[in-house]
Amino acid sequence: WLRYDPSARKGLSQWKDYLCPSRLGSARFAQLFVVALCSSTDDDTVVSHLWEGLTFSLAHASISSEQKVLDYVRQLAAKETLSLDKVKQLAGLEGFSAGKKNDHVVPAIVLGALIESMREKESKPSDAWLDKLLSFSLQHFFPVRLARVWLRSPAIEQAVWENVILPPLLVKLKSHPDSSLTILPSWLECARAGALPLPTEEWQTVILKQIQSTKDGNRKAAHVAVQTWGQNAGVQGALVWSQAFAQVKVTLAPARLHLLQSLAQLAQTVLNAET
């Protein structure tokens, strides 16, 4: 009925009145918002509210299927009346500032970048999308796991990780280690296998310092970051981390445990790659 009834789409656009941010409910509503957006010839206010509803739903649905998100993107990219300029406006790309923390931002960026790639038939969207994602995530220490469907694409090459993504993450990690460690694993998890470069000495120094931290949360986050980096940088990456860890002398018992766990899992990464 959403395809044919403007009043139904307008009713759905008032989703803030009744939408509960549960995972199951949000996942079901996401499809409804896509159908409504693909059918809509309504005024800008209704379209804007439908877009907000979609990004809200994606943020709370924890949709694990990257294919499902791509299906949504294909449907939206095929809608001729939803111009690329309109998508940029809806996603907030024009006149963007990292501004207020908002759950809508990351899914909006992901949808916008992927729609642009499909609409323009180019493998790589404009750099502005990635700049926006980095600015928002680093200002608010906001995890970006939902961006995996985009950041794991061939468009995000190793050079992008090495020259664009990792440098500001390192700067933030050095200045705000406690907060930055809450988002670092989410960024590294978004890299496809083989996309991460080998860790530089500066990265090794900073991470090893956190592995030896007296704060349990820092040690755990650094441990996860190392494992993810080792997996997504290939065998050589796992070996580099293993060699760095082998030279560390740790006296704090919990830190020694995390160090040994990291070495064991890195060794398993190497073994799995060789078999």
Buried (B, 14 or more C-beta within 10 A) or exposed (E): EBEEEBEBBBBBBEBEEEBEEEEEBBBEBBBBBBBBBBBBEBEEEBBBBBBBBBBBBBBBBEBEEBEBBBEBBEBBBEBEEBEEEBBBBBBBBEEBEBEEEBBBBBBBBBBBBBBBBBBEEEEBBBEBBBBBBBBBBBBBBBBBBBBBBBBBBEBBBBEBBBEBBBBBBBEBBEEEBBEBBBBBBBBBBBBBEEBBBBBBEEBBEBBBBBBBBEBEEBBBBBBBBBBBBBBBBBBEBBBBBBEBBEEBEBEEEBBBEBBEBBBEBBBBBBEEEEE
